[in-house]
């Protein structure tokens, strides 16, 4: 499917469940593979990104059984992985390639990591630099800035690292390397990024402590297999939260969504804009907080978004900009330069696409200002090969003057394989 045409929604109603959390799914494979024993995973997201991680560990000798409901990962312990016979292809997954850099830096063999044309453009020095300080030997295009990356694993030493960016991928790569390092590894961030790695490492028995924006891990302790239940991905739920807010008369229940505090910036932002969102049936599953989200159509207003809110909603800004375009007044986003180096330059991509829909948008180096409108005009958008841009513009099409088309939507399969069926389900009421 290269293009998809979405029609204005008469209503958005119903009850849905979104796929499992992509971040947690990645980490369940990684930690299950290097733990002792058999780890079971239910709710695993079988999107292309996560399958890239799964196939990488199969290539390194890990037996993973999948009956369509539950994964059984036969862990090989910290030092049980074996050298892959070929280059490891991470597809479009930045999480796969960056976290694997950290994990492979501590192995006793050589690895090469690559990805698709979009991943090969993304910056890798942010993980290569701290890993090199730990003793890792990593070479790549543009002086280690771009994939393919060649990693010669070996002895590592713990470091104390002040990360210039709040990035869960950077932090997690260093923590995974820290499992193999001599002594203690410390990572400090300017703002707290998502903490799924810390939670899951603790669940698997790692020697780890977290306080505020600082995390410490001590190397050498073996991990033990665990049962993992993956909650619904709040980044996927975000598209339907916004749909429920901007389509008149909408009411939608999204069940079993992960509401980790480091990920709920999207809920906080939409509620600050006047969104009617209620968290129901709060509970905890496998160390992760979960709730059902009830969203109703709302009159949104513009706000300013900056500081600590940004890393807690970094993946949701494309669809937040759609909500901003349907809000009264203007919404100003700053401190979000990280959006420039995602699957695409998400600031430019969303600004360009929203302008096609008749929205006034001012770009800044670290964000944008979006001026609200009553309704989108008919548009023909380009996803730029970015799944979140594609889905955001399809949500925008629900409140356009007529049918709208988005090109290059195959990328949606990287994170949300059943997006189209759910979109059709809720817009039928």
Secondary structure as GFF3:
##gff-version 3
##sequence-region A 1 429
A	DSSP	beta_strand	3	6	.	.	.	ID=ss1
A	DSSP	beta_strand	13	17	.	.	.	ID=ss2
A	DSSP	alpha_helix	22	33	.	.	.	ID=ss3
A	DSSP	beta_strand	35	42	.	.	.	ID=ss4
A	DSSP	alpha_helix	48	59	.	.	.	ID=ss5
A	DSSP	beta_strand	63	66	.	.	.	ID=ss6
A	DSSP	beta_strand	70	76	.	.	.	ID=ss7
A	DSSP	beta_strand	88	89	.	.	.	ID=ss8
A	DSSP	alpha_helix	94	105	.	.	.	ID=ss9
A	DSSP	beta_strand	110	114	.	.	.	ID=ss10
A	DSSP	three_ten_helix	119	121	.	.	.	ID=ss11
A	DSSP	alpha_helix	125	133	.	.	.	ID=ss12
A	DSSP	beta_strand	137	140	.	.	.	ID=ss13
A	DSSP	alpha_helix	141	144	.	.	.	ID=ss14
A	DSSP	beta_strand	146	152	.	.	.	ID=ss15
A	DSSP	beta_strand	156	157	.	.	.	ID=ss16
A	DSSP	beta_strand	160	162	.	.	.	ID=ss17
A	DSSP	alpha_helix	168	178	.	.	.	ID=ss18
A	DSSP	beta_strand	181	182	.	.	.	ID=ss19
A	DSSP	beta_strand	184	188	.	.	.	ID=ss20
A	DSSP	alpha_helix	196	203	.	.	.	ID=ss21
A	DSSP	beta_strand	207	211	.	.	.	ID=ss22
A	DSSP	beta_strand	214	218	.	.	.	ID=ss23
A	DSSP	beta_strand	223	224	.	.	.	ID=ss24
A	DSSP	beta_strand	227	229	.	.	.	ID=ss25
A	DSSP	alpha_helix	234	246	.	.	.	ID=ss26
A	DSSP	beta_strand	251	258	.	.	.	ID=ss27
A	DSSP	alpha_helix	265	272	.	.	.	ID=ss28
A	DSSP	beta_strand	276	285	.	.	.	ID=ss29
A	DSSP	beta_strand	288	296	.	.	.	ID=ss30
A	DSSP	beta_strand	304	305	.	.	.	ID=ss31
A	DSSP	alpha_helix	308	311	.	.	.	ID=ss32
A	DSSP	three_ten_helix	314	316	.	.	.	ID=ss33
A	DSSP	alpha_helix	317	325	.	.	.	ID=ss34
A	DSSP	beta_strand	330	333	.	.	.	ID=ss35
A	DSSP	three_ten_helix	337	341	.	.	.	ID=ss36
A	DSSP	alpha_helix	346	356	.	.	.	ID=ss37
A	DSSP	beta_strand	360	364	.	.	.	ID=ss38
A	DSSP	beta_strand	367	371	.	.	.	ID=ss39
A	DSSP	beta_strand	380	382	.	.	.	ID=ss40
A	DSSP	alpha_helix	387	397	.	.	.	ID=ss41
A	DSSP	beta_strand	404	407	.	.	.	ID=ss42
A	DSSP	three_ten_helix	410	414	.	.	.	ID=ss43
A	DSSP	alpha_helix	419	427	.	.	.	ID=ss44
###
